[in-house]
Amino acid sequence: MNTFVKLLFSLLLAFFVIHLLRDILQIYNIDTPLATLLRTNHLWCRPFCDYATLPHEIFGIIGSSIVLKRKKVGILGWLVLLSLPLWSIGFVMEGLGLNR
C-alpha cells in the first residue's frame, strides 16, 4: 500500500470517528463546538436524521480499519470509497434546500 492510500484511509477513519462522535452528541442534545459544527436543521426527516448516518459511519470505521490493517485496498476499500458520494449528495441537498 503506497503512502497516499494509507493517508487517505487514515483521514477517512478519522472523519468517520469524528462524525460518529458528533452525531452521538447531537442525539443526546449535548451542545459542544464539535456537535454544532456544520449542523443543519433536518426538518424534513426528524427524528430519523439523527440515526440515518450511523450505519454508514460504522461501516466506514470498520472498513477503513480493516484496509489499514490488511495493507490492501481490495473490495472492502473500494466499497468505502464508493460510499463517499452519499455524503456529498446529502450535503448538497441540504445546502440547496432540496430536502425541506
Gaussian input, Z-matrix of N, CA and C with variables (Angstrom, degrees):
# hf/3-21g

backbone

0 1
 N
 C     1     B1
 C     2     B2     1     A1
 N     3     B3     2     A2     1     D1
 C     4     B4     3     A3     2     D2
 C     5     B5     4     A4     3     D3
 N     6     B6     5     A5     4     D4
 C     7     B7     6     A6     5     D5
 C     8     B8     7     A7     6     D6
 N     9     B9     8     A8     7     D7
 C    10    B10     9     A9     8     D8
 C    11    B11    10    A10     9     D9
 N    12    B12    11    A11    10    D10
 C    13    B13    12    A12    11    D11
 C    14    B14    13    A13    12    D12
 N    15    B15    14    A14    13    D13
 C    16    B16    15    A15    14    D14
 C    17    B17    16    A16    15    D15
 N    18    B18    17    A17    16    D16
 C    19    B19    18    A18    17    D17
 C    20    B20    19    A19    18    D18
 N    21    B21    20    A20    19    D19
 C    22    B22    21    A21    20    D20
 C    23    B23    22    A22    21    D21
 N    24    B24    23    A23    22    D22
 C    25    B25    24    A24    23    D23
 C    26    B26    25    A25    24    D24
 N    27    B27    26    A26    25    D25
 C    28    B28    27    A27    26    D26
 C    29    B29    28    A28    27    D27
 N    30    B30    29    A29    28    D28
 C    31    B31    30    A30    29    D29
 C    32    B32    31    A31    30    D30
 N    33    B33    32    A32    31    D31
 C    34    B34    33    A33    32    D32
 C    35    B35    34    A34    33    D33
 N    36    B36    35    A35    34    D34
 C    37    B37    36    A36    35    D35
 C    38    B38    37    A37    36    D36
 N    39    B39    38    A38    37    D37
 C    40    B40    39    A39    38    D38
 C    41    B41    40    A40    39    D39
 N    42    B42    41    A41    40    D40
 C    43    B43    42    A42    41    D41
 C    44    B44    43    A43    42    D42
 N    45    B45    44    A44    43    D43
 C    46    B46    45    A45    44    D44
 C    47    B47    46    A46    45    D45
 N    48    B48    47    A47    46    D46
 C    49    B49    48    A48    47    D47
 C    50    B50    49    A49    48    D48
 N    51    B51    50    A50    49    D49
 C    52    B52    51    A51    50    D50
 C    53    B53    52    A52    51    D51
 N    54    B54    53    A53    52    D52
 C    55    B55    54    A54    53    D53
 C    56    B56    55    A55    54    D54
 N    57    B57    56    A56    55    D55
 C    58    B58    57    A57    56    D56
 C    59    B59    58    A58    57    D57
 N    60    B60    59    A59    58    D58
 C    61    B61    60    A60    59    D59
 C    62    B62    61    A61    60    D60
 N    63    B63    62    A62    61    D61
 C    64    B64    63    A63    62    D62
 C    65    B65    64    A64    63    D63
 N    66    B66    65    A65    64    D64
 C    67    B67    66    A66    65    D65
 C    68    B68    67    A67    66    D66
 N    69    B69    68    A68    67    D67
 C    70    B70    69    A69    68    D68
 C    71    B71    70    A70    69    D69
 N    72    B72    71    A71    70    D70
 C    73    B73    72    A72    71    D71
 C    74    B74    73    A73    72    D72
 N    75    B75    74    A74    73    D73
 C    76    B76    75    A75    74    D74
 C    77    B77    76    A76    75    D75
 N    78    B78    77    A77    76    D76
 C    79    B79    78    A78    77    D77
 C    80    B80    79    A79    78    D78
 N    81    B81    80    A80    79    D79
 C    82    B82    81    A81    80    D80
 C    83    B83    82    A82    81    D81
 N    84    B84    83    A83    82    D82
 C    85    B85    84    A84    83    D83
 C    86    B86    85    A85    84    D84
 N    87    B87    86    A86    85    D85
 C    88    B88    87    A87    86    D86
 C    89    B89    88    A88    87    D87
 N    90    B90    89    A89    88    D88
 C    91    B91    90    A90    89    D89
 C    92    B92    91    A91    90    D90
 N    93    B93    92    A92    91    D91
 C    94    B94    93    A93    92    D92
 C    95    B95    94    A94    93    D93
 N    96    B96    95    A95    94    D94
 C    97    B97    96    A96    95    D95
 C    98    B98    97    A97    96    D96
 N    99    B99    98    A98    97    D97
 C   100   B100    99    A99    98    D98
 C   101   B101   100   A100    99    D99
 N   102   B102   101   A101   100   D100
 C   103   B103   102   A102   101   D101
 C   104   B104   103   A103   102   D102
 N   105   B105   104   A104   103   D103
 C   106   B106   105   A105   104   D104
 C   107   B107   106   A106   105   D105
 N   108   B108   107   A107   106   D106
 C   109   B109   108   A108   107   D107
 C   110   B110   109   A109   108   D108
 N   111   B111   110   A110   109   D109
 C   112   B112   111   A111   110   D110
 C   113   B113   112   A112   111   D111
 N   114   B114   113   A113   112   D112
 C   115   B115   114   A114   113   D113
 C   116   B116   115   A115   114   D114
 N   117   B117   116   A116   115   D115
 C   118   B118   117   A117   116   D116
 C   119   B119   118   A118   117   D117
 N   120   B120   119   A119   118   D118
 C   121   B121   120   A120   119   D119
 C   122   B122   121   A121   120   D120
 N   123   B123   122   A122   121   D121
 C   124   B124   123   A123   122   D122
 C   125   B125   124   A124   123   D123
 N   126   B126   125   A125   124   D124
 C   127   B127   126   A126   125   D125
 C   128   B128   127   A127   126   D126
 N   129   B129   128   A128   127   D127
 C   130   B130   129   A129   128   D128
 C   131   B131   130   A130   129   D129
 N   132   B132   131   A131   130   D130
 C   133   B133   132   A132   131   D131
 C   134   B134   133   A133   132   D132
 N   135   B135   134   A134   133   D133
 C   136   B136   135   A135   134   D134
 C   137   B137   136   A136   135   D135
 N   138   B138   137   A137   136   D136
 C   139   B139   138   A138   137   D137
 C   140   B140   139   A139   138   D138
 N   141   B141   140   A140   139   D139
 C   142   B142   141   A141   140   D140
 C   143   B143   142   A142   141   D141
 N   144   B144   143   A143   142   D142
 C   145   B145   144   A144   143   D143
 C   146   B146   145   A145   144   D144
 N   147   B147   146   A146   145   D145
 C   148   B148   147   A147   146   D146
 C   149   B149   148   A148   147   D147
 N   150   B150   149   A149   148   D148
 C   151   B151   150   A150   149   D149
 C   152   B152   151   A151   150   D150
 N   153   B153   152   A152   151   D151
 C   154   B154   153   A153   152   D152
 C   155   B155   154   A154   153   D153
 N   156   B156   155   A155   154   D154
 C   157   B157   156   A156   155   D155
 C   158   B158   157   A157   156   D156
 N   159   B159   158   A158   157   D157
 C   160   B160   159   A159   158   D158
 C   161   B161   160   A160   159   D159
 N   162   B162   161   A161   160   D160
 C   163   B163   162   A162   161   D161
 C   164   B164   163   A163   162   D162
 N   165   B165   164   A164   163   D163
 C   166   B166   165   A165   164   D164
 C   167   B167   166   A166   165   D165
 N   168   B168   167   A167   166   D166
 C   169   B169   168   A168   167   D167
 C   170   B170   169   A169   168   D168
 N   171   B171   170   A170   169   D169
 C   172   B172   171   A171   170   D170
 C   173   B173   172   A172   171   D171
 N   174   B174   173   A173   172   D172
 C   175   B175   174   A174   173   D173
 C   176   B176   175   A175   174   D174
 N   177   B177   176   A176   175   D175
 C   178   B178   177   A177   176   D176
 C   179   B179   178   A178   177   D177
 N   180   B180   179   A179   178   D178
 C   181   B181   180   A180   179   D179
 C   182   B182   181   A181   180   D180
 N   183   B183   182   A182   181   D181
 C   184   B184   183   A183   182   D182
 C   185   B185   184   A184   183   D183
 N   186   B186   185   A185   184   D184
 C   187   B187   186   A186   185   D185
 C   188   B188   187   A187   186   D186
 N   189   B189   188   A188   187   D187
 C   190   B190   189   A189   188   D188
 C   191   B191   190   A190   189   D189
 N   192   B192   191   A191   190   D190
 C   193   B193   192   A192   191   D191
 C   194   B194   193   A193   192   D192
 N   195   B195   194   A194   193   D193
 C   196   B196   195   A195   194   D194
 C   197   B197   196   A196   195   D195
 N   198   B198   197   A197   196   D196
 C   199   B199   198   A198   197   D197
 C   200   B200   199   A199   198   D198
 N   201   B201   200   A200   199   D199
 C   202   B202   201   A201   200   D200
 C   203   B203   202   A202   201   D201
 N   204   B204   203   A203   202   D202
 C   205   B205   204   A204   203   D203
 C   206   B206   205   A205   204   D204
 N   207   B207   206   A206   205   D205
 C   208   B208   207   A207   206   D206
 C   209   B209   208   A208   207   D207
 N   210   B210   209   A209   208   D208
 C   211   B211   210   A210   209   D209
 C   212   B212   211   A211   210   D210
 N   213   B213   212   A212   211   D211
 C   214   B214   213   A213   212   D212
 C   215   B215   214   A214   213   D213
 N   216   B216   215   A215   214   D214
 C   217   B217   216   A216   215   D215
 C   218   B218   217   A217   216   D216
 N   219   B219   218   A218   217   D217
 C   220   B220   219   A219   218   D218
 C   221   B221   220   A220   219   D219
 N   222   B222   221   A221   220   D220
 C   223   B223   222   A222   221   D221
 C   224   B224   223   A223   222   D222
 N   225   B225   224   A224   223   D223
 C   226   B226   225   A225   224   D224
 C   227   B227   226   A226   225   D225
 N   228   B228   227   A227   226   D226
 C   229   B229   228   A228   227   D227
 C   230   B230   229   A229   228   D228
 N   231   B231   230   A230   229   D229
 C   232   B232   231   A231   230   D230
 C   233   B233   232   A232   231   D231
 N   234   B234   233   A233   232   D232
 C   235   B235   234   A234   233   D233
 C   236   B236   235   A235   234   D234
 N   237   B237   236   A236   235   D235
 C   238   B238   237   A237   236   D236
 C   239   B239   238   A238   237   D237
 N   240   B240   239   A239   238   D238
 C   241   B241   240   A240   239   D239
 C   242   B242   241   A241   240   D240
 N   243   B243   242   A242   241   D241
 C   244   B244   243   A243   242   D242
 C   245   B245   244   A244   243   D243
 N   246   B246   245   A245   244   D244
 C   247   B247   246   A246   245   D245
 C   248   B248   247   A247   246   D246
 N   249   B249   248   A248   247   D247
 C   250   B250   249   A249   248   D248
 C   251   B251   250   A250   249   D249
 N   252   B252   251   A251   250   D250
 C   253   B253   252   A252   251   D251
 C   254   B254   253   A253   252   D252
 N   255   B255   254   A254   253   D253
 C   256   B256   255   A255   254   D254
 C   257   B257   256   A256   255   D255
 N   258   B258   257   A257   256   D256
 C   259   B259   258   A258   257   D257
 C   260   B260   259   A259   258   D258
 N   261   B261   260   A260   259   D259
 C   262   B262   261   A261   260   D260
 C   263   B263   262   A262   261   D261
 N   264   B264   263   A263   262   D262
 C   265   B265   264   A264   263   D263
 C   266   B266   265   A265   264   D264
 N   267   B267   266   A266   265   D265
 C   268   B268   267   A267   266   D266
 C   269   B269   268   A268   267   D267
 N   270   B270   269   A269   268   D268
 C   271   B271   270   A270   269   D269
 C   272   B272   271   A271   270   D270
 N   273   B273   272   A272   271   D271
 C   274   B274   273   A273   272   D272
 C   275   B275   274   A274   273   D273
 N   276   B276   275   A275   274   D274
 C   277   B277   276   A276   275   D275
 C   278   B278   277   A277   276   D276
 N   279   B279   278   A278   277   D277
 C   280   B280   279   A279   278   D278
 C   281   B281   280   A280   279   D279
 N   282   B282   281   A281   280   D280
 C   283   B283   282   A282   281   D281
 C   284   B284   283   A283   282   D282
 N   285   B285   284   A284   283   D283
 C   286   B286   285   A285   284   D284
 C   287   B287   286   A286   285   D285
 N   288   B288   287   A287   286   D286
 C   289   B289   288   A288   287   D287
 C   290   B290   289   A289   288   D288
 N   291   B291   290   A290   289   D289
 C   292   B292   291   A291   290   D290
 C   293   B293   292   A292   291   D291
 N   294   B294   293   A293   292   D292
 C   295   B295   294   A294   293   D293
 C   296   B296   295   A295   294   D294
 N   297   B297   296   A296   295   D295
 C   298   B298   297   A297   296   D296
 C   299   B299   298   A298   297   D297

   B1=1.4446
   B2=1.5186
   B3=1.3245
   B4=1.4592
   B5=1.5291
   B6=1.3031
   B7=1.4611
   B8=1.5259
   B9=1.3330
   B10=1.4578
   B11=1.5293
   B12=1.3201
   B13=1.4635
   B14=1.5256
   B15=1.3073
   B16=1.4686
   B17=1.5302
   B18=1.3149
   B19=1.4574
   B20=1.5300
   B21=1.3285
   B22=1.4564
   B23=1.5271
   B24=1.3256
   B25=1.4620
   B26=1.5249
   B27=1.3147
   B28=1.4707
   B29=1.5198
   B30=1.3314
   B31=1.4630
   B32=1.5229
   B33=1.3296
   B34=1.4562
   B35=1.5260
   B36=1.3247
   B37=1.4629
   B38=1.5271
   B39=1.3159
   B40=1.4664
   B41=1.5242
   B42=1.3303
   B43=1.4626
   B44=1.5200
   B45=1.3369
   B46=1.4622
   B47=1.5277
   B48=1.3170
   B49=1.4687
   B50=1.5265
   B51=1.3285
   B52=1.4647
   B53=1.5295
   B54=1.3203
   B55=1.4588
   B56=1.5312
   B57=1.3279
   B58=1.4583
   B59=1.5282
   B60=1.3216
   B61=1.4626
   B62=1.5322
   B63=1.3097
   B64=1.4622
   B65=1.5214
   B66=1.3214
   B67=1.4586
   B68=1.5165
   B69=1.3145
   B70=1.4654
   B71=1.5224
   B72=1.3235
   B73=1.4594
   B74=1.5239
   B75=1.3318
   B76=1.4568
   B77=1.5245
   B78=1.3239
   B79=1.4636
   B80=1.5215
   B81=1.3253
   B82=1.4539
   B83=1.5317
   B84=1.3396
   B85=1.4722
   B86=1.5190
   B87=1.3212
   B88=1.4604
   B89=1.5264
   B90=1.3279
   B91=1.4603
   B92=1.5206
   B93=1.3035
   B94=1.4594
   B95=1.5221
   B96=1.3225
   B97=1.4748
   B98=1.5306
   B99=1.3322
   B100=1.4596
   B101=1.5268
   B102=1.3216
   B103=1.4663
   B104=1.5186
   B105=1.3068
   B106=1.4638
   B107=1.5253
   B108=1.3108
   B109=1.4661
   B110=1.5304
   B111=1.3093
   B112=1.4674
   B113=1.5178
   B114=1.3159
   B115=1.4642
   B116=1.5200
   B117=1.3177
   B118=1.4555
   B119=1.5218
   B120=1.3197
   B121=1.4591
   B122=1.5268
   B123=1.2906
   B124=1.4689
   B125=1.5233
   B126=1.3109
   B127=1.4562
   B128=1.5276
   B129=1.3081
   B130=1.4517
   B131=1.5284
   B132=1.3184
   B133=1.4670
   B134=1.5263
   B135=1.3024
   B136=1.4643
   B137=1.5118
   B138=1.2605
   B139=1.4569
   B140=1.5227
   B141=1.3310
   B142=1.4609
   B143=1.5161
   B144=1.3224
   B145=1.4667
   B146=1.5305
   B147=1.3118
   B148=1.4606
   B149=1.5227
   B150=1.3083
   B151=1.4606
   B152=1.5292
   B153=1.3153
   B154=1.4636
   B155=1.5239
   B156=1.3110
   B157=1.4663
   B158=1.5258
   B159=1.3199
   B160=1.4700
   B161=1.5322
   B162=1.3476
   B163=1.4684
   B164=1.5292
   B165=1.3299
   B166=1.4613
   B167=1.5322
   B168=1.3197
   B169=1.4624
   B170=1.5231
   B171=1.3224
   B172=1.4667
   B173=1.5229
   B174=1.3417
   B175=1.4591
   B176=1.5277
   B177=1.3275
   B178=1.4652
   B179=1.5161
   B180=1.3206
   B181=1.4607
   B182=1.5245
   B183=1.3235
   B184=1.4664
   B185=1.5263
   B186=1.3345
   B187=1.4612
   B188=1.5194
   B189=1.3191
   B190=1.4684
   B191=1.5286
   B192=1.3203
   B193=1.4653
   B194=1.5246
   B195=1.3274
   B196=1.4700
   B197=1.5195
   B198=1.3265
   B199=1.4738
   B200=1.5269
   B201=1.3207
   B202=1.4707
   B203=1.5216
   B204=1.3200
   B205=1.4672
   B206=1.5221
   B207=1.3317
   B208=1.4635
   B209=1.5274
   B210=1.3321
   B211=1.4684
   B212=1.5258
   B213=1.3340
   B214=1.4603
   B215=1.5234
   B216=1.3326
   B217=1.4566
   B218=1.5257
   B219=1.2891
   B220=1.4566
   B221=1.5191
   B222=1.3342
   B223=1.4650
   B224=1.5248
   B225=1.3141
   B226=1.4588
   B227=1.5294
   B228=1.3153
   B229=1.4601
   B230=1.5135
   B231=1.3202
   B232=1.4543
   B233=1.5260
   B234=1.3284
   B235=1.4637
   B236=1.5279
   B237=1.3222
   B238=1.4647
   B239=1.5224
   B240=1.3210
   B241=1.4632
   B242=1.5242
   B243=1.3272
   B244=1.4630
   B245=1.5167
   B246=1.3189
   B247=1.4633
   B248=1.5297
   B249=1.3057
   B250=1.4622
   B251=1.5310
   B252=1.3381
   B253=1.4725
   B254=1.5253
   B255=1.3199
   B256=1.4667
   B257=1.5231
   B258=1.3338
   B259=1.4630
   B260=1.5247
   B261=1.3159
   B262=1.4649
   B263=1.5214
   B264=1.3185
   B265=1.4669
   B266=1.5254
   B267=1.3195
   B268=1.4640
   B269=1.5138
   B270=1.3198
   B271=1.4572
   B272=1.5287
   B273=1.3344
   B274=1.4634
   B275=1.5282
   B276=1.3344
   B277=1.4628
   B278=1.5223
   B279=1.3262
   B280=1.4604
   B281=1.5307
   B282=1.3331
   B283=1.4633
   B284=1.5131
   B285=1.3216
   B286=1.4633
   B287=1.5215
   B288=1.3050
   B289=1.4592
   B290=1.5093
   B291=1.3227
   B292=1.4541
   B293=1.5243
   B294=1.2969
   B295=1.4604
   B296=1.5225
   B297=1.2997
   B298=1.4701
   B299=1.4857
   A1=107.67
   A2=115.83
   A3=117.95
   A4=110.91
   A5=115.49
   A6=122.12
   A7=112.17
   A8=117.25
   A9=120.40
   A10=111.63
   A11=116.96
   A12=120.99
   A13=110.02
   A14=117.05
   A15=120.45
   A16=110.08
   A17=117.71
   A18=121.49
   A19=110.99
   A20=117.51
   A21=122.29
   A22=111.14
   A23=117.19
   A24=119.95
   A25=111.83
   A26=117.97
   A27=120.11
   A28=110.57
   A29=116.88
   A30=120.90
   A31=111.20
   A32=116.70
   A33=119.99
   A34=111.48
   A35=116.56
   A36=120.98
   A37=110.12
   A38=116.93
   A39=120.63
   A40=110.61
   A41=117.40
   A42=121.22
   A43=111.55
   A44=116.52
   A45=120.06
   A46=111.51
   A47=117.56
   A48=120.72
   A49=110.22
   A50=117.07
   A51=120.68
   A52=110.51
   A53=117.13
   A54=120.25
   A55=110.73
   A56=117.67
   A57=121.00
   A58=110.75
   A59=116.43
   A60=119.97
   A61=110.73
   A62=116.62
   A63=120.80
   A64=111.14
   A65=116.95
   A66=120.21
   A67=111.94
   A68=117.43
   A69=120.58
   A70=110.40
   A71=116.97
   A72=120.04
   A73=111.15
   A74=117.52
   A75=120.83
   A76=111.78
   A77=117.51
   A78=120.80
   A79=110.77
   A80=116.63
   A81=121.00
   A82=113.32
   A83=116.66
   A84=122.93
   A85=112.99
   A86=116.36
   A87=122.19
   A88=106.82
   A89=116.11
   A90=120.11
   A91=110.84
   A92=114.83
   A93=123.31
   A94=106.43
   A95=118.44
   A96=118.72
   A97=112.28
   A98=117.60
   A99=120.06
   A100=110.69
   A101=117.49
   A102=120.93
   A103=112.26
   A104=118.26
   A105=120.43
   A106=113.13
   A107=117.70
   A108=122.37
   A109=109.67
   A110=116.54
   A111=124.42
   A112=112.50
   A113=117.45
   A114=120.88
   A115=108.78
   A116=115.70
   A117=121.40
   A118=108.47
   A119=116.81
   A120=119.80
   A121=114.76
   A122=119.45
   A123=123.56
   A124=112.84
   A125=117.38
   A126=119.96
   A127=112.56
   A128=116.72
   A129=121.03
   A130=113.25
   A131=118.37
   A132=118.72
   A133=113.41
   A134=117.78
   A135=119.79
   A136=110.42
   A137=122.59
   A138=132.06
   A139=112.72
   A140=117.48
   A141=120.26
   A142=114.51
   A143=118.45
   A144=121.79
   A145=112.10
   A146=116.31
   A147=118.83
   A148=111.96
   A149=116.78
   A150=120.94
   A151=113.29
   A152=118.05
   A153=121.76
   A154=113.01
   A155=117.93
   A156=119.68
   A157=113.31
   A158=118.14
   A159=120.03
   A160=113.49
   A161=120.34
   A162=118.70
   A163=112.62
   A164=116.56
   A165=120.36
   A166=111.02
   A167=116.67
   A168=120.39
   A169=111.42
   A170=116.33
   A171=119.91
   A172=109.97
   A173=117.48
   A174=120.95
   A175=110.76
   A176=116.75
   A177=120.25
   A178=112.33
   A179=117.64
   A180=121.29
   A181=110.20
   A182=116.78
   A183=120.33
   A184=110.63
   A185=116.45
   A186=120.25
   A187=112.76
   A188=117.76
   A189=120.92
   A190=110.86
   A191=116.73
   A192=120.28
   A193=111.35
   A194=115.92
   A195=119.65
   A196=110.96
   A197=116.74
   A198=120.04
   A199=109.93
   A200=117.51
   A201=119.90
   A202=112.14
   A203=117.06
   A204=119.92
   A205=110.98
   A206=117.15
   A207=121.38
   A208=112.52
   A209=115.96
   A210=122.40
   A211=111.23
   A212=114.57
   A213=121.62
   A214=107.49
   A215=117.39
   A216=120.77
   A217=110.13
   A218=119.31
   A219=122.52
   A220=113.24
   A221=114.87
   A222=121.12
   A223=110.88
   A224=117.36
   A225=120.72
   A226=111.40
   A227=116.69
   A228=120.46
   A229=112.06
   A230=116.69
   A231=120.16
   A232=111.00
   A233=117.74
   A234=120.08
   A235=111.28
   A236=116.64
   A237=119.93
   A238=109.77
   A239=117.20
   A240=120.86
   A241=112.11
   A242=117.27
   A243=120.38
   A244=112.47
   A245=117.81
   A246=120.16
   A247=112.01
   A248=118.43
   A249=121.59
   A250=114.46
   A251=119.92
   A252=117.72
   A253=113.89
   A254=118.76
   A255=120.44
   A256=110.94
   A257=116.58
   A258=120.68
   A259=110.13
   A260=115.92
   A261=120.13
   A262=111.25
   A263=116.51
   A264=120.33
   A265=110.23
   A266=117.19
   A267=120.49
   A268=112.60
   A269=116.99
   A270=121.32
   A271=111.16
   A272=116.99
   A273=121.44
   A274=110.12
   A275=116.98
   A276=120.06
   A277=110.88
   A278=116.84
   A279=120.23
   A280=110.45
   A281=116.67
   A282=120.88
   A283=113.46
   A284=116.44
   A285=120.49
   A286=112.60
   A287=116.97
   A288=120.63
   A289=113.50
   A290=118.06
   A291=121.84
   A292=112.86
   A293=117.88
   A294=119.46
   A295=111.95
   A296=117.77
   A297=120.47
   A298=111.53
   D1=126.63
   D2=-179.16
   D3=-78.36
   D4=170.92
   D5=-174.06
   D6=-63.93
   D7=-39.31
   D8=-179.41
   D9=-61.94
   D10=-45.35
   D11=-178.84
   D12=-66.54
   D13=-39.93
   D14=178.00
   D15=-63.98
   D16=-43.19
   D17=177.97
   D18=-64.82
   D19=-41.50
   D20=179.19
   D21=-59.11
   D22=-49.64
   D23=-178.33
   D24=-72.56
   D25=-26.74
   D26=173.66
   D27=-68.28
   D28=-41.87
   D29=177.35
   D30=-66.91
   D31=-39.61
   D32=176.97
   D33=-63.24
   D34=-41.31
   D35=177.89
   D36=-61.23
   D37=-44.76
   D38=178.44
   D39=-63.24
   D40=-42.57
   D41=178.87
   D42=-60.42
   D43=-47.29
   D44=-178.41
   D45=-64.61
   D46=-39.12
   D47=179.22
   D48=-66.00
   D49=-47.18
   D50=-179.70
   D51=-63.81
   D52=-40.89
   D53=-179.85
   D54=-66.75
   D55=-38.27
   D56=177.06
   D57=-63.75
   D58=-44.27
   D59=177.33
   D60=-61.52
   D61=-42.74
   D62=179.12
   D63=-61.65
   D64=-43.40
   D65=179.74
   D66=-65.73
   D67=-39.03
   D68=177.51
   D69=-63.83
   D70=-41.60
   D71=177.10
   D72=-63.20
   D73=-39.14
   D74=178.60
   D75=-68.09
   D76=-37.80
   D77=178.91
   D78=-61.52
   D79=-40.27
   D80=-179.39
   D81=-90.24
   D82=10.12
   D83=177.91
   D84=54.35
   D85=41.83
   D86=175.44
   D87=-96.92
   D88=113.14
   D89=-178.01
   D90=-89.05
   D91=110.38
   D92=173.77
   D93=-132.52
   D94=165.72
   D95=176.96
   D96=-57.01
   D97=-35.29
   D98=178.63
   D99=-67.86
   D100=-40.94
   D101=-177.40
   D102=-70.42
   D103=-27.81
   D104=-178.70
   D105=-96.21
   D106=-2.64
   D107=179.62
   D108=-65.74
   D109=119.94
   D110=179.02
   D111=54.76
   D112=34.23
   D113=178.10
   D114=-72.90
   D115=137.11
   D116=176.49
   D117=-118.11
   D118=167.38
   D119=-171.67
   D120=-75.69
   D121=-35.27
   D122=178.96
   D123=52.71
   D124=37.46
   D125=-179.68
   D126=-65.59
   D127=-26.13
   D128=-173.70
   D129=-75.59
   D130=-17.90
   D131=-174.55
   D132=-133.18
   D133=15.88
   D134=178.61
   D135=-58.54
   D136=142.03
   D137=-1.66
   D138=-93.73
   D139=9.75
   D140=-173.59
   D141=-79.27
   D142=-21.20
   D143=-177.75
   D144=-59.19
   D145=-36.34
   D146=-178.47
   D147=-62.47
   D148=-26.65
   D149=-175.86
   D150=-105.83
   D151=-8.37
   D152=-173.38
   D153=-64.84
   D154=-34.82
   D155=-176.26
   D156=-91.43
   D157=-8.18
   D158=-177.58
   D159=-58.58
   D160=-46.35
   D161=178.24
   D162=-61.57
   D163=-39.04
   D164=179.88
   D165=-65.63
   D166=-40.28
   D167=179.20
   D168=-67.18
   D169=-43.35
   D170=179.34
   D171=-64.29
   D172=-42.29
   D173=176.03
   D174=-60.33
   D175=-42.50
   D176=179.59
   D177=-64.55
   D178=-39.78
   D179=179.01
   D180=-65.74
   D181=-48.62
   D182=-178.98
   D183=-66.06
   D184=-46.43
   D185=-178.49
   D186=-63.23
   D187=-45.20
   D188=179.66
   D189=-65.20
   D190=-38.76
   D191=178.57
   D192=-63.64
   D193=-42.52
   D194=179.36
   D195=-65.97
   D196=-42.26
   D197=178.95
   D198=-61.13
   D199=-44.19
   D200=179.79
   D201=-67.02
   D202=-35.09
   D203=179.55
   D204=-71.68
   D205=-43.71
   D206=-179.23
   D207=-72.42
   D208=-24.16
   D209=-174.95
   D210=61.70
   D211=34.99
   D212=179.24
   D213=-150.40
   D214=133.53
   D215=-176.95
   D216=-70.05
   D217=-58.96
   D218=177.71
   D219=60.12
   D220=-168.64
   D221=-177.93
   D222=-66.07
   D223=-39.96
   D224=-179.27
   D225=-61.27
   D226=-43.11
   D227=178.00
   D228=-63.32
   D229=-39.84
   D230=178.09
   D231=-67.21
   D232=-36.21
   D233=176.62
   D234=-64.47
   D235=-39.61
   D236=176.69
   D237=-62.36
   D238=-45.40
   D239=-179.96
   D240=-66.43
   D241=-37.89
   D242=179.62
   D243=-72.05
   D244=-19.09
   D245=178.48
   D246=-80.93
   D247=-12.89
   D248=-177.42
   D249=-63.73
   D250=-35.43
   D251=177.70
   D252=-59.65
   D253=-21.71
   D254=176.67
   D255=-60.35
   D256=-38.37
   D257=178.54
   D258=-65.19
   D259=-42.69
   D260=-178.63
   D261=-64.31
   D262=-42.92
   D263=-178.67
   D264=-62.07
   D265=-46.96
   D266=179.44
   D267=-63.31
   D268=-41.17
   D269=-178.72
   D270=-66.45
   D271=-42.57
   D272=179.72
   D273=-67.37
   D274=-42.73
   D275=179.20
   D276=-61.35
   D277=-41.19
   D278=179.15
   D279=-66.58
   D280=-42.30
   D281=-179.23
   D282=-65.07
   D283=-36.08
   D284=-179.33
   D285=-87.27
   D286=-6.47
   D287=179.44
   D288=74.96
   D289=24.76
   D290=-177.88
   D291=-79.80
   D292=-10.96
   D293=-175.68
   D294=-114.96
   D295=30.41
   D296=179.36
   D297=-102.89

